[in-house]
Amino acid sequence: MNRATVRTLLTILMYAGVGIFLLPYAVGKASTAPLLMLLGGIVAVVCGLLRCYLTEGEE
């Protein structure tokens, strides 16, 4: 895979992590909120950092 494809894939996964983080607010289910917020936050941060690290120096 080239860098543009990896950047696009990581961007999609990063926003999916944000969606998972916000899912308990949309559904209104408080019992799974901490788990989904933790999982979504981890996915968003890791994919965001990988996106920055792997595409560094690209113009």
C-alpha positions in Angstrom: 0.0 0.0 0.0 1.2 3.5 -0.7 1.2 6.3 1.8 -1.9 8.0 0.5 -3.9 4.8 1.0 -2.5 4.3 4.5 -3.3 7.9 5.3 -6.9 7.6 4.1 -7.4 4.3 5.9 -6.1 5.7 9.2 -8.2 8.8 8.8 -11.3 6.7 8.4 -10.4 4.6 11.4 -9.7 7.7 13.5 -13.1 9.1 12.8 -14.7 5.7 13.4 -13.0 5.8 16.8 -14.6 9.2 17.5 -18.0 7.7 16.4 -17.5 4.8 18.8 -16.7 7.3 21.5 -19.9 9.3 20.9 -22.1 6.3 20.4 -23.3 6.0 24.0 -24.6 9.6 23.8 -26.6 8.9 20.7 -28.1 5.7 21.9 -28.5 6.7 25.5 -27.2 3.5 27.0 -25.2 4.3 30.1 -24.2 0.7 31.0 -21.8 0.3 28.1 -20.7 4.0 28.0 -17.4 3.6 29.9 -16.2 0.7 27.8 -17.2 2.3 24.4 -15.7 5.6 25.4 -12.4 4.0 26.4 -12.3 1.9 23.3 -13.2 4.8 21.0 -10.7 7.1 22.6 -7.9 4.6 22.2 -8.7 3.9 18.6 -9.0 7.6 17.7 -5.7 8.5 19.4 -3.7 5.6 18.2 -4.9 6.0 14.6 -4.3 9.7 14.7 -0.8 9.3 16.0 0.0 6.6 13.5 -1.4 8.8 10.7 0.9 11.7 11.8 3.9 9.4 12.2 3.6 7.3 9.0 2.9 10.2 6.7 5.6 12.6 8.2 7.5 14.5 5.5 4.9 14.0 2.9 3.9 17.0 0.8 
